[in-house]
């Protein structure tokens, strides 16, 4: 099982860099204070979030099938993203523990 610290490190090093997920245009996935609250039981809300994605949950504890980040890792999510991203789904399955 992955831990939040492991997931945060991966997101911070892989996703929260450059211009993708630094909090300006897309969901802030930087490994900074408040990351857990920004992704667990939260909806994406950055300026370039696709409309169909705003009603979804980024990380829904115990529910990989309805966690946008997990779904994006495995394949494109129609209307929500046009790309794939890496992360750890076992952490979500374990309830996304802090």
PyMOL commands that set and color helices and strands:
alter all, ss='L'
color gray80, all
select helices_A, chain A and resi 4-14+35-39+51-53+64-66+68-74+89-93
alter helices_A, ss='H'
color red, helices_A
deselect
rebuild
show_as cartoon
